[in-house]
Amino acid sequence: MGNDGATETLRAIVERAACAIAGGSTHPRLDNDLMAAGLPPSSGGETKAQRGESSAAAVPDERLREVAVGLVERNIGIQMADQMAVQDLVWADGYPPVIPKRTRRDIARALPGEILGDHAQRLHSLLATLFDLGSRDLFFSLEDTSLGGQIDRHFFRNDDWTVEQLFDELGAIDRASDRRFGLFLESIVSSSTVPDEDSQRRLVEAINPPLIGIGLELRETENIDGYPIFLLVAVGTRSSRPKQLIFGSPDKPDLRLIDVIDSDVQMVDPTGKILFYDRPIGSAGLRWCDLQAWWKETRRLEDDDQAKVELYQRLGHSLFHLVDEAWVPISPPQLRLFKLYHDIYSTALPGLPALLPEVWRHWDPVNAKTRGKDALVQFRMDFLMFGPSGARIVLEVDGQHHYASERRVGDGKRMLPDGKEYARTMAASRDLTLAGYEVHRFGAQELQDEDEARRLTTAFFDSLFRKHHIVVPNKSI
C-alpha cells in the first residue's frame, strides 16, 4: 500500500476509534477520555460523535501512525479488524517473508488436528489475538453465531471442521498478511499454545516440509522454561547460538582454556585492549541497545548517554593504530563505513544491529607461517552484525592487500596485483559462506568519496534491513 493509501486507511481507523471513545463517554469527561487514548481534545461539534470527529481531524498526517499504534497498544475504542489493519501496516515495514497461498493450504492439510483439538482453550485464545472472531451476542439466539462460536462448535466440540476449513474461515489462507501468517505458525507451535514438547515437535515436523519448498523453516532457536522456541527463519542461516564474542581490536587475543571439557574460555587481557562479550544473544540478534546495556553494566556507569558515547568511541578506536606516536586509521575506508552507519541511523540505532568491528573468528596459538598449509584463514572480520533469527552478517572492506602484495621494483617497493592474495581472499569468503555467514564485500575505492560513500552505505543497509525484516524505528509509512 502506498503512502496515500496508508494515510487514508489510518485516518479512517483513528476517526472510528475517536467516535467510539466519544460515544462511550459523557460530554464533561469526553476530552479527558480522548487524551487518555492518545488523541487530541475535541475542537468543536455539538454531539459526542461530532466532537470525536473533530479530535481525529486534528491529528496531522505525520502522527497518524503513532496515534493508531497507541490505540492498538492501549486497546481503547478500536475494533479487532482495525487493530489488524494497523498491525499489518506496521509489519509491512519489516518486509516479512512471502508465504504463498498454496504453501499455506499445504500446511493446513498437513497439520494434525487432534493436537490442536487437545488444546482448545489455548488455541482459541491465540486465534483471538491474531484474527477477528467477531463478538459473542446471545441476545436474539441461544447459540453463539460469531466466528469464535462456530470454531468452538465445529472444530473443537463436533470435530466436523478440518484444519483446512478452520484456516479458510479465519482468512488465514486468503486474507492474512505474510507476517500475520508467520506469527500464527510460530504461535501454534509455542508452549503457550501447546505445552507439550513432543506435540510441539510433531507440529513443526508437519509444517516444515511445505515451508522448506519456499526457502523457510520453523527452527528451534532457544529453550525457555524447559520448552523449545521455534521461529520462522530462512533455510541456510546458521543454527548454533554464539557463546562469546571477541572484538574491538586487531591485536591477537590472549586466551586460555580454564576447563577443556566444558570449553570454558578465559580472556587474559589486563590492558582492556580486547572486548569480550559473553551474554546470550536472543532471536532478535545483538542490537546496539543490548551492547550499550552490557557496556553500562560492566563499566558501572550511571548514565545512558555516557555509556552510548563511551561505547561508540571505544569501538571506533579499534580502527586506529599507533604510527610514529600518532593514532592513524588502519583503513580510512573501513573507518568511513563505521562512521556512516552510526551517522545515517543515529536516531534509530538502539533497535538496529550493532556494527561490531575487528571481530575474531579463529584463534590459533601457533602462527600461520609455522602452521603452513593447515593454517586457518579469515582470523578476523572487519565487521560482524547479528541479525534476527540467527543471521550472521559479515562486512569486509577490501583494500589493496586483498588482491595485491608489496614487491620490489627497481630501487623501491610497489603494491602489484597478486593472484595468490586474491585467491586467499576468495577462499576466506567461501569459507565464511559455507559456515553459514552472509558475506558482503566493499571495495575500498567505493568508500573514498564522502558523498558517494553515504549514498552507497544508505542504499546497502536499507536493502539489508529489508532482506532480514529489520524495521528501522521512526521510519515513516
Buried (B, 14 or more C-beta within 10 A) or exposed (E): EEEEEBBBBBBBBBBBBBBBBBEEBEEEEBBEBBEEBBBBBBEEBEEBBBBBBBBBBBBEBEBBBEBBBBBBEEEBBBBBEBBBBBBBBBBBBBBBBEBEEEBBBBBBEBBBBEBBBBBBEBBBEBBEEBBBBBEEEEEEEEEBBBBBBBBBBBBBEEEEBBBBBBBBBBBBBEEBBBBBBBBBBBBBBBBEBBBEEEBBBBBBEBBBEBBEEBEBBBBBBBEEEEBBBBBBBBEEBBEEEBEEBBBBBBBBBBBEEEEEEEEEBEBEBEEEBBBBBEBEBBBBBBBBBBBBBBBBEEEEBEEEEEBBEBBBEBBBBBBBBEEEEEEEBBBBBBBBBBBBBBEBBEEBBBBBBBBBBBBBBEBEEEEEEEEEEEBBBBBBBBBBBBBBBBBBBBBBBBBBBBBBBEEEEEEEEEBEEBEEBBEBBEEBBEBBEEEBBBBEBBEBEBBEEEEEBBEBBBEBBBEBBBBBBBBBEEEEB
